Amino acid sequence: MATVDNPLIEKEIQQFVFDRCGERVRLGLGTEGQVAIETVSRHGSTILGIFWCNVLQHQNNYPVKHYPYRQLYKAAGKYVVSLRVDTICINVCLETGKLTISGAVALDWFVTRFQKLINAYTEPLAGPQELKEPFDAEQKRLMKTVKKQMLRRYIEDWPDVVIDEDMNVLDARQIIKQKEEEAREEGEKEIIPVNPMLGEKPAAEYHIDNLLSSPALNAHLETLKQGVMADGATLYAVWTSLLNRWFSNPDVKVFIVTPAIDTRTLERLCHIVLNHRLTASLEMLATPLQSQCGRLTDIRREVMLKLPSPDQVFAEYKVYNSMVYPRREFQAKFIAGMVGDSVEVLLTSAEAETRYFQAEHSSMVLFQSLSVSEFDSRLLSPIIASVD
């Protein structure tokens, strides 16, 4: 049972979030009919927002194929994923990472059911959550004590960090309430007409130059099975076309391993993934943090800023969230597509940098088909072994 001084559920949520994405969060009950979980950071956290989406859309909770998610542009341009279940509404702001549960029985639902979502996220696959009937009078009565205790604690122990030295608690609460009411009055600016989470095709696609037709790509791959020296332009066409083929197939899991990646190549990769956002599955993009003389963080930011706001969310979710950073330096360079029991692998001597894709540059290229066990033991495991 939760206590007034230290609700057990809040501690469990804080530990759960910190263990899995390194973010520190707090529970907010300052608005009637609403429960909020948000980062303590003033700047918000996109990673936290993506994490909450992963939890909600987990196969044991509310997977996309079973539940109608909506994506909204809210006031101030914030991008929100919304889901209505059990008479309540769950919103995740992907810009700030704030998760909000609202509705007439929001706190009751939170007290009795949110813990199940957290537990389900770490358990073996067992199927999605069942929709529940609205709370009956007896359930509300049984939860009334816990509800009052939690509300009393948050009213009496309002965080000092949001209060000026010359302002008392009641003044601070009143100002915050006014700001929340003003934000609600502004309302939703626009509902996005294109909703990739519901399976609709994006309105626009990114142009990818030098894509090979399927027969042309197959012909190139056949010649590469013996291992050849290929000029950069040919390598670029094969590398890009093969990734484009893999990402268009929802059954293919893609792996990219490179000692270095530059802005232009990472941007190109994001464009290919975004063109296939409904099917692309980038399982791993492995590159050391010291890539590009320690500029990898800057490269990620530069690419992100070139994308439109909605696509920034997808790039973070589909590409950046798949990046891993081996501690040890390595010279392995390959892309791989795994489907079923086999893996197609394109090994090269070229790093994922634009200079290697120029016509005047030549690289060794080999295309192979391996079993999953061979791929894991020969190529993948040595890389993963040095990942934190």
Sine and cosine of phi, psi and omega as CSV:
sin_phi,cos_phi,sin_psi,cos_psi,sin_omega,cos_omega
0.00,0.00,0.70,-0.72,0.04,-1.00
-0.93,0.37,0.55,-0.84,0.03,-1.00
-0.95,-0.30,0.25,-0.97,-0.01,-1.00
-0.92,0.40,-0.67,0.74,-0.12,-0.99
-0.98,0.22,-0.53,0.84,-0.11,-0.99
-0.48,-0.88,0.98,0.20,-0.06,-1.00
-0.82,0.58,0.80,-0.60,-0.04,-1.00
-0.87,0.49,-0.63,0.77,-0.06,-1.00
-0.89,0.45,-0.57,0.82,0.02,-1.00
-0.92,0.39,-0.69,0.73,0.01,-1.00
-0.89,0.46,-0.64,0.77,-0.01,-1.00
-0.92,0.39,-0.64,0.77,0.03,-1.00
-0.91,0.42,-0.71,0.71,0.01,-1.00
-0.86,0.52,-0.70,0.72,-0.01,-1.00
-0.93,0.37,-0.65,0.76,0.01,-1.00
-0.85,0.52,-0.74,0.67,-0.03,-1.00
-0.93,0.37,-0.72,0.70,-0.05,-1.00
-0.90,0.45,-0.64,0.77,-0.03,-1.00
-0.91,0.41,-0.48,0.88,-0.14,-0.99
-0.97,-0.25,-0.41,0.91,0.04,-1.00
-0.66,-0.75,0.09,1.00,0.12,-0.99
0.96,0.28,0.20,0.98,-0.01,-1.00
-0.99,-0.16,0.58,-0.82,0.07,-1.00
-0.98,-0.21,0.75,-0.66,-0.10,-0.99
-0.80,-0.60,0.26,-0.97,0.09,-1.00
-0.71,-0.71,0.38,-0.93,0.00,-1.00
-0.99,-0.13,0.73,-0.69,-0.01,-1.00
-0.85,-0.53,0.80,-0.59,0.01,-1.00
-0.82,-0.58,0.48,0.87,-0.10,-0.99
-0.97,0.26,-0.26,0.96,-0.02,-1.00
-0.91,-0.40,0.77,-0.64,-0.01,-1.00
-0.88,0.48,0.69,-0.73,0.01,-1.00
0.97,0.26,0.35,0.94,-0.06,-1.00
-0.52,-0.85,0.66,-0.75,0.12,-0.99
-0.84,-0.55,0.75,-0.67,-0.03,-1.00
-0.80,-0.59,0.62,-0.78,0.14,-0.99
-0.83,-0.55,0.87,-0.49,-0.08,-1.00
-0.62,-0.78,0.34,-0.94,0.01,-1.00
-0.94,0.33,0.47,-0.88,0.06,-1.00
-0.98,0.21,-0.23,0.97,0.00,-1.00
-0.94,0.34,0.67,-0.74,0.01,-1.00
-0.93,0.38,-0.41,0.91,-0.11,-0.99
-1.00,-0.04,-0.01,1.00,-0.03,-1.00
0.97,0.26,-0.04,-1.00,-0.04,-1.00
-0.45,-0.90,0.93,-0.38,0.09,-1.00
-0.90,0.43,-0.60,0.80,0.01,-1.00
-0.87,0.50,-0.65,0.76,0.01,-1.00
-0.90,0.43,-0.65,0.76,0.03,-1.00
-0.88,0.48,-0.70,0.72,0.02,-1.00
-0.91,0.42,-0.62,0.79,0.03,-1.00
-0.88,0.48,-0.70,0.71,0.01,-1.00
-0.89,0.45,-0.60,0.80,0.07,-1.00
-0.89,0.45,-0.65,0.76,0.05,-1.00
-0.87,0.49,-0.66,0.75,0.01,-1.00
-0.90,0.43,-0.77,0.64,-0.04,-1.00
-0.89,0.47,-0.66,0.75,-0.10,-0.99
-1.00,0.01,0.12,0.99,0.07,-1.00
-0.86,0.51,0.52,-0.85,-0.06,-1.00
-0.86,0.51,-0.41,0.91,0.02,-1.00
-1.00,0.05,-0.13,0.99,-0.05,-1.00
-0.92,-0.40,-0.99,-0.14,-0.04,-1.00
-0.78,-0.62,0.96,0.28,-0.04,-1.00
-0.89,0.45,0.47,-0.88,-0.10,-1.00
-0.85,0.53,-0.61,0.79,-0.09,-1.00
-0.95,0.30,-0.17,0.98,0.01,-1.00
-0.93,-0.37,-0.30,0.95,-0.11,-0.99
-0.76,-0.65,0.61,-0.79,-0.10,-0.99
-1.00,0.09,1.00,0.04,0.09,-1.00
-0.97,0.26,0.54,-0.84,0.11,-0.99
-0.83,-0.55,0.48,-0.88,0.07,-1.00
-0.87,-0.49,0.74,-0.67,-0.11,-0.99
-0.78,-0.63,0.52,-0.85,0.27,-0.96
-0.99,-0.10,0.89,-0.46,0.03,-1.00
-1.00,-0.08,0.00,-1.00,0.05,-1.00
-0.83,0.56,0.55,-0.83,-0.01,-1.00
0.94,0.35,0.29,0.96,0.11,-0.99
0.97,0.25,0.28,0.96,-0.02,-1.00
-0.98,0.18,0.65,-0.76,-0.09,-1.00
-0.99,-0.14,0.84,-0.54,-0.16,-0.99
-0.81,-0.59,0.69,-0.72,0.17,-0.99
-0.97,-0.23,0.77,-0.64,-0.13,-0.99
-0.80,-0.60,0.61,-0.79,0.04,-1.00
-0.62,-0.79,0.74,-0.67,0.06,-1.00
-0.95,-0.32,0.86,-0.51,0.06,-1.00
-0.58,-0.82,0.48,-0.87,0.12,-0.99
0.78,0.62,0.60,0.80,0.03,-1.00
0.94,0.34,0.12,0.99,0.05,-1.00
-0.86,-0.51,0.25,-0.97,0.00,-1.00
-0.88,-0.48,0.77,-0.63,0.05,-1.00
-0.94,-0.33,0.85,-0.52,0.03,-1.00
-0.89,-0.45,0.66,-0.75,0.11,-0.99
-0.83,-0.55,0.88,-0.47,0.08,-1.00
-1.00,0.07,0.92,-0.39,-0.09,-1.00
-0.97,0.26,-0.25,0.97,0.04,-1.00
-0.99,0.14,-0.66,0.75,-0.06,-1.00
-0.98,-0.19,-0.33,0.94,-0.05,-1.00
1.00,0.09,0.10,0.99,-0.07,-1.00
-0.98,0.20,0.77,-0.63,0.11,-0.99
-0.97,-0.25,0.78,-0.63,-0.04,-1.00
-0.81,-0.59,0.76,-0.65,0.10,-1.00
-0.93,-0.38,0.85,-0.53,-0.07,-1.00
-0.71,-0.70,0.45,-0.89,-0.02,-1.00
0.58,-0.82,0.17,-0.99,-0.06,-1.00
-0.87,0.48,-0.51,0.86,-0.02,-1.00
-0.89,-0.46,0.51,0.86,-0.09,-1.00
-0.86,0.52,-0.75,0.66,-0.04,-1.00
-0.93,0.38,-0.62,0.79,0.05,-1.00
-0.88,0.47,-0.70,0.71,0.01,-1.00
-0.89,0.46,-0.67,0.74,-0.01,-1.00
-0.89,0.46,-0.72,0.70,-0.04,-1.00
-0.88,0.47,-0.64,0.77,-0.14,-0.99
-0.99,-0.10,-0.41,0.91,-0.20,-0.98
-0.83,-0.55,-0.36,0.93,-0.08,-1.00
-0.91,0.41,-0.59,0.81,0.02,-1.00
-0.86,0.52,-0.56,0.83,0.00,-1.00
-0.91,0.42,-0.58,0.81,0.02,-1.00
-0.91,0.41,-0.67,0.75,0.02,-1.00
-0.90,0.44,-0.72,0.70,0.00,-1.00
-0.89,0.45,-0.66,0.75,-0.04,-1.00
-0.90,0.44,-0.49,0.87,-0.04,-1.00
-0.91,0.42,-0.48,0.88,-0.06,-1.00
-0.97,-0.25,0.04,1.00,-0.04,-1.00
-0.99,-0.15,0.30,-0.95,0.07,-1.00
-0.86,0.52,0.44,-0.90,-0.03,-1.00
-0.87,0.50,0.76,-0.64,-0.03,-1.00
-0.65,-0.76,0.05,1.00,-0.01,-1.00
0.96,-0.29,0.37,-0.93,-0.07,-1.00
-0.94,0.35,0.28,-0.96,0.07,-1.00
-0.91,0.42,0.54,-0.84,0.08,-1.00
-1.00,0.05,0.57,-0.82,0.11,-0.99
-0.94,0.33,0.67,-0.74,-0.05,-1.00
-0.95,-0.30,0.42,-0.91,0.11,-0.99
-0.96,0.27,0.40,-0.92,0.07,-1.00
-0.82,0.57,0.45,-0.89,-0.03,-1.00
-0.89,0.46,0.68,-0.73,0.07,-1.00
-1.00,-0.01,0.08,-1.00,-0.10,-1.00
-0.88,0.47,-0.62,0.79,-0.03,-1.00
-0.93,0.38,-0.65,0.76,0.03,-1.00
-0.89,0.46,-0.68,0.73,0.00,-1.00
-0.89,0.46,-0.63,0.78,-0.01,-1.00
-0.91,0.42,-0.66,0.75,-0.02,-1.00
-0.92,0.38,-0.49,0.87,-0.03,-1.00
-1.00,-0.02,-0.09,1.00,-0.14,-0.99
-0.88,0.47,-0.63,0.78,-0.04,-1.00
-0.90,0.44,-0.75,0.66,0.01,-1.00
-0.88,0.48,-0.66,0.75,-0.02,-1.00
-0.87,0.50,-0.72,0.69,-0.01,-1.00
-0.91,0.42,-0.65,0.76,0.00,-1.00
-0.88,0.47,-0.70,0.72,-0.02,-1.00
-0.92,0.40,-0.68,0.74,0.01,-1.00
-0.91,0.42,-0.67,0.74,-0.02,-1.00
-0.89,0.46,-0.66,0.75,-0.02,-1.00
-0.89,0.45,-0.67,0.74,-0.08,-1.00
-0.98,0.21,-0.39,0.92,0.10,-1.00
-0.97,0.23,-0.65,0.76,-0.05,-1.00
-0.99,0.17,-0.45,0.90,-0.11,-0.99
-0.88,-0.47,0.78,0.62,0.00,-1.00
-0.90,0.43,0.70,-0.72,-0.10,-1.00
-0.87,0.49,0.79,-0.61,-0.02,-1.00
-0.90,0.43,-0.39,0.92,-0.09,-1.00
-0.89,0.45,-0.39,0.92,-0.03,-1.00
-0.99,-0.17,0.14,0.99,-0.08,-1.00
-0.90,-0.43,0.77,-0.64,0.06,-1.00
-0.94,0.35,0.34,-0.94,-0.06,-1.00
-0.89,0.46,-0.53,0.85,-0.05,-1.00
-0.99,-0.15,0.36,0.93,-0.05,-1.00
-0.84,-0.55,0.73,-0.68,0.03,-1.00
-1.00,0.03,0.12,-0.99,-0.10,-0.99
-0.88,0.47,-0.67,0.74,-0.04,-1.00
-0.91,0.42,-0.63,0.78,0.05,-1.00
-0.89,0.46,-0.70,0.72,-0.02,-1.00
-0.89,0.46,-0.69,0.73,0.00,-1.00
-0.89,0.46,-0.64,0.77,-0.02,-1.00
-0.91,0.42,-0.67,0.74,0.01,-1.00
-0.90,0.44,-0.70,0.71,0.01,-1.00
-0.89,0.46,-0.65,0.76,0.00,-1.00
-0.89,0.45,-0.65,0.76,0.03,-1.00
-0.89,0.46,-0.67,0.74,0.01,-1.00
-0.90,0.43,-0.63,0.78,0.02,-1.00
-0.91,0.41,-0.64,0.77,0.02,-1.00
-0.91,0.41,-0.63,0.78,0.04,-1.00
-0.90,0.44,-0.64,0.77,0.00,-1.00
-0.91,0.41,-0.63,0.77,0.01,-1.00
-0.93,0.38,-0.57,0.82,0.01,-1.00
-0.91,0.41,-0.54,0.84,0.06,-1.00
-0.90,0.44,-0.54,0.84,0.08,-1.00
0.92,0.39,-0.15,-0.99,0.02,-1.00
-0.98,0.20,0.75,-0.66,0.03,-1.00
-0.96,0.29,-0.69,0.72,-0.14,-0.99
-0.26,-0.97,0.67,-0.74,0.15,-0.99
-1.00,-0.02,0.77,-0.64,-0.05,-1.00
-0.89,0.46,0.83,-0.55,-0.01,-1.00
-0.94,0.33,-0.40,0.92,0.03,-1.00
-0.97,-0.23,0.83,-0.56,-0.10,-1.00
-0.80,-0.60,1.00,0.03,-0.05,-1.00
-0.85,0.53,-0.48,0.88,-0.03,-1.00
-0.93,0.38,-0.36,0.93,0.04,-1.00
-0.99,-0.13,0.15,0.99,0.11,-0.99
1.00,-0.03,0.22,0.98,0.00,-1.00
-1.00,0.05,0.49,-0.87,-0.04,-1.00
-0.98,0.21,0.71,-0.70,0.07,-1.00
-0.85,0.53,0.48,-0.88,-0.08,-1.00
-0.93,0.36,-0.52,0.85,-0.07,-1.00
-0.69,-0.72,0.44,-0.90,0.05,-1.00
-0.85,-0.52,0.39,-0.92,0.06,-1.00
-1.00,0.07,0.64,-0.77,0.03,-1.00
-0.98,0.20,0.78,-0.62,0.07,-1.00
-0.90,-0.43,0.91,-0.42,-0.08,-1.00
-0.99,0.16,0.42,-0.91,0.08,-1.00
0.89,0.45,0.47,0.88,0.09,-1.00
-0.94,0.33,0.71,-0.70,0.01,-1.00
-1.00,0.04,0.53,-0.85,0.14,-0.99
-0.92,0.38,0.29,-0.96,-0.03,-1.00
-0.86,0.50,-0.71,0.70,0.04,-1.00
-0.89,0.45,-0.64,0.76,0.00,-1.00
-0.91,0.42,-0.65,0.76,0.03,-1.00
-0.90,0.44,-0.68,0.73,0.02,-1.00
-0.88,0.48,-0.63,0.78,0.01,-1.00
-0.90,0.43,-0.68,0.74,0.03,-1.00
-0.90,0.44,-0.71,0.71,-0.03,-1.00
-0.88,0.47,-0.58,0.81,0.02,-1.00
-0.89,0.46,-0.66,0.75,0.00,-1.00
-0.95,0.32,-0.41,0.91,-0.06,-1.00
-1.00,0.10,-0.09,1.00,-0.03,-1.00
-0.93,0.37,-0.37,0.93,0.03,-1.00
-1.00,-0.05,-0.14,0.99,-0.05,-1.00
0.99,0.13,0.88,-0.48,-0.04,-1.00
-0.63,-0.78,0.27,-0.96,0.18,-0.98
-1.00,0.03,0.84,-0.55,-0.03,-1.00
-0.85,-0.53,0.60,-0.80,0.06,-1.00
-0.95,0.32,0.31,-0.95,-0.10,-0.99
-0.88,0.47,-0.59,0.81,0.00,-1.00
-0.91,0.42,-0.66,0.75,0.05,-1.00
-0.91,0.41,-0.69,0.72,0.03,-1.00
-0.86,0.52,-0.69,0.72,0.00,-1.00
-0.87,0.50,-0.71,0.70,-0.03,-1.00
-0.89,0.45,-0.69,0.73,0.00,-1.00
-0.93,0.35,-0.73,0.68,-0.03,-1.00
-0.85,0.53,-0.74,0.67,-0.04,-1.00
-0.94,0.35,-0.69,0.72,-0.05,-1.00
-0.93,0.38,-0.60,0.80,0.01,-1.00
-0.93,0.38,-0.69,0.73,0.08,-1.00
-0.88,0.47,-0.66,0.75,0.02,-1.00
-0.87,0.50,-0.65,0.76,0.03,-1.00
-0.91,0.42,-0.73,0.68,-0.03,-1.00
-0.89,0.46,-0.71,0.70,-0.05,-1.00
-0.93,0.38,-0.34,0.94,0.02,-1.00
-0.99,0.16,-0.16,0.99,-0.03,-1.00
-0.95,-0.31,0.91,-0.41,-0.06,-1.00
-0.91,0.42,-0.25,0.97,-0.03,-1.00
-1.00,0.03,-0.11,0.99,-0.07,-1.00
-0.99,-0.13,0.79,-0.62,0.12,-0.99
-0.98,-0.17,0.80,-0.60,-0.13,-0.99
-0.97,-0.26,0.66,-0.75,0.05,-1.00
-0.83,-0.56,0.71,-0.70,0.05,-1.00
-0.78,-0.62,0.81,-0.59,0.01,-1.00
-0.79,-0.62,0.82,-0.57,-0.01,-1.00
-0.43,-0.90,0.63,-0.78,0.04,-1.00
-0.93,0.36,-0.33,0.94,-0.04,-1.00
-0.40,-0.92,0.50,-0.86,0.07,-1.00
-0.58,-0.82,0.71,-0.70,-0.03,-1.00
-0.98,-0.21,0.07,-1.00,-0.10,-0.99
-0.86,0.51,-0.73,0.68,-0.07,-1.00
-0.90,0.43,-0.64,0.77,-0.01,-1.00
-0.95,0.32,-0.65,0.76,0.05,-1.00
-0.90,0.44,-0.63,0.78,0.04,-1.00
-0.89,0.45,-0.68,0.73,0.02,-1.00
-0.88,0.47,-0.67,0.75,0.03,-1.00
-0.88,0.48,-0.71,0.71,0.03,-1.00
-0.87,0.50,-0.65,0.76,0.00,-1.00
-0.89,0.46,-0.67,0.74,0.02,-1.00
-0.90,0.43,-0.70,0.71,0.02,-1.00
-0.89,0.47,-0.70,0.72,-0.02,-1.00
-0.91,0.42,-0.52,0.85,0.08,-1.00
-0.92,0.39,-0.36,0.93,0.00,-1.00
-0.82,-0.58,0.65,0.76,-0.13,-0.99
-0.88,0.48,-0.38,0.92,-0.01,-1.00
-0.99,0.11,-0.33,0.94,-0.08,-1.00
-0.86,-0.52,-0.37,0.93,-0.11,-0.99
-0.90,0.44,0.70,-0.72,0.04,-1.00
-0.71,-0.70,1.00,-0.02,0.06,-1.00
-1.00,0.03,0.97,-0.23,-0.08,-1.00
-0.96,0.28,-0.61,0.80,-0.05,-1.00
-0.35,-0.94,0.73,-0.69,0.20,-0.98
-0.85,-0.52,0.97,-0.25,-0.10,-1.00
-0.98,-0.22,0.85,-0.53,0.09,-1.00
-0.42,-0.91,0.63,-0.78,-0.06,-1.00
-0.92,0.40,0.50,-0.87,0.06,-1.00
-0.89,0.45,-0.45,0.89,0.00,-1.00
-0.98,0.18,0.07,1.00,0.05,-1.00
-0.82,0.58,0.60,-0.80,-0.01,-1.00
0.84,0.55,0.69,0.73,0.03,-1.00
0.84,0.55,0.64,0.77,0.04,-1.00
0.99,0.14,0.19,0.98,-0.05,-1.00
-1.00,-0.07,0.18,0.98,-0.08,-1.00
-0.86,0.52,-0.65,0.76,0.02,-1.00
-0.88,0.48,-0.67,0.75,0.04,-1.00
-0.91,0.42,-0.63,0.77,0.01,-1.00
-0.89,0.45,-0.70,0.71,0.04,-1.00
-0.85,0.53,-0.70,0.71,-0.03,-1.00
-0.92,0.39,-0.66,0.75,0.00,-1.00
-0.87,0.49,-0.69,0.72,0.01,-1.00
-0.91,0.42,-0.69,0.72,-0.03,-1.00
-0.87,0.50,-0.66,0.75,-0.04,-1.00
-0.93,0.36,-0.32,0.95,0.03,-1.00
-0.99,0.14,-0.21,0.98,-0.06,-1.00
-1.00,-0.07,0.51,-0.86,0.12,-0.99
-0.89,0.47,0.41,-0.91,-0.10,-1.00
-0.80,0.60,-0.76,0.65,0.00,-1.00
-0.87,0.49,-0.61,0.79,-0.02,-1.00
-0.96,0.29,-0.40,0.92,0.08,-1.00
-0.88,0.48,-0.63,0.78,0.01,-1.00
-0.90,0.43,-0.71,0.70,-0.01,-1.00
-0.92,0.39,-0.63,0.78,0.02,-1.00
-0.89,0.45,-0.66,0.75,0.05,-1.00
-0.88,0.47,-0.69,0.73,-0.09,-1.00
-0.96,0.27,-0.68,0.73,-0.13,-0.99
-1.00,0.01,-0.54,0.84,-0.11,-0.99
-0.94,-0.33,-0.88,0.47,-0.10,-1.00
-0.89,0.46,-0.55,0.84,-0.01,-1.00
-0.94,0.34,-0.23,0.97,-0.01,-1.00
-0.99,-0.13,-0.02,1.00,-0.05,-1.00
-0.98,0.21,0.71,-0.71,0.10,-0.99
-0.81,-0.59,0.40,-0.92,-0.16,-0.99
-0.78,-0.63,1.00,-0.04,0.05,-1.00
-0.85,0.53,0.62,-0.78,0.00,-1.00
-0.96,0.29,-0.64,0.77,-0.06,-1.00
-1.00,0.04,0.56,-0.83,0.09,-1.00
-0.94,0.34,0.50,-0.87,0.01,-1.00
-0.51,-0.86,0.25,-0.97,0.02,-1.00
-0.87,-0.49,0.22,0.98,0.05,-1.00
-0.94,0.34,0.70,-0.72,0.00,-1.00
-0.64,-0.77,0.96,-0.30,0.02,-1.00
-0.37,-0.93,0.36,-0.93,0.22,-0.98
-0.85,-0.53,0.54,-0.84,-0.06,-1.00
-0.59,-0.81,0.56,-0.83,0.07,-1.00
-0.82,-0.57,0.90,-0.44,-0.05,-1.00
-0.98,-0.21,0.80,-0.60,0.10,-0.99
-0.63,-0.78,0.82,-0.57,-0.04,-1.00
0.89,0.45,-0.80,-0.60,-0.05,-1.00
-0.99,-0.16,0.14,0.99,-0.04,-1.00
-0.79,-0.61,0.37,-0.93,-0.03,-1.00
-0.71,-0.70,0.80,-0.59,0.15,-0.99
-1.00,-0.03,0.73,-0.68,-0.08,-1.00
-0.76,-0.65,0.76,-0.65,0.14,-0.99
-0.93,-0.36,0.96,-0.29,0.01,-1.00
-0.99,-0.15,0.65,-0.76,0.00,-1.00
-0.64,-0.77,0.22,-0.98,0.15,-0.99
-0.99,-0.10,0.10,1.00,-0.07,-1.00
-0.98,-0.19,0.66,-0.75,0.12,-0.99
-0.99,0.15,0.24,-0.97,-0.03,-1.00
-0.99,0.15,0.90,0.43,-0.01,-1.00
-0.75,-0.66,0.52,-0.86,-0.09,-1.00
-0.85,0.53,-0.58,0.81,-0.07,-1.00
-0.89,0.46,-0.46,0.89,0.03,-1.00
-0.98,0.20,-0.21,0.98,-0.01,-1.00
-0.98,-0.18,0.22,0.98,0.06,-1.00
-1.00,0.06,0.51,-0.86,-0.09,-1.00
-0.86,0.50,-0.56,0.83,-0.07,-1.00
-0.98,0.22,-0.13,0.99,-0.01,-1.00
-0.98,-0.17,0.62,-0.78,0.03,-1.00
-0.86,-0.51,0.59,-0.81,-0.01,-1.00
-0.65,-0.76,0.43,-0.90,0.11,-0.99
-0.98,0.19,0.74,-0.67,-0.05,-1.00
-0.72,-0.69,0.70,-0.72,0.01,-1.00
-0.65,-0.76,0.75,-0.67,0.04,-1.00
-0.93,-0.38,0.78,-0.62,-0.04,-1.00
-0.69,-0.72,0.38,-0.93,0.18,-0.98
-0.89,-0.45,0.81,-0.59,-0.04,-1.00
-0.83,-0.56,0.33,-0.94,0.18,-0.98
-0.97,0.24,0.30,-0.95,0.00,-1.00
-0.88,0.48,-0.65,0.76,-0.02,-1.00
-0.92,0.40,-0.64,0.77,0.04,-1.00
-0.91,0.42,-0.70,0.71,0.00,-1.00
-0.87,0.49,-0.68,0.73,-0.03,-1.00
-0.91,0.41,-0.72,0.69,-0.10,-1.00
-0.97,0.25,-0.61,0.79,-0.11,-0.99
-1.00,0.08,-0.59,0.80,-0.16,-0.99
-0.88,-0.47,-0.74,0.68,-0.17,-0.99
-0.98,0.19,-0.75,0.67,-0.10,-0.99
-0.84,0.54,-0.69,0.72,0.02,-1.00
-0.87,0.50,-0.51,0.86,0.02,-1.00
-0.96,0.26,-0.75,0.66,-0.05,-1.00
-0.89,0.45,-0.51,0.86,-0.05,-1.00
-0.87,0.49,-0.42,0.91,-0.04,-1.00
-0.96,-0.28,0.25,0.97,0.05,-1.00
-1.00,0.00,0.69,-0.72,0.02,-1.00
-0.91,0.40,0.00,0.00,0.00,0.00
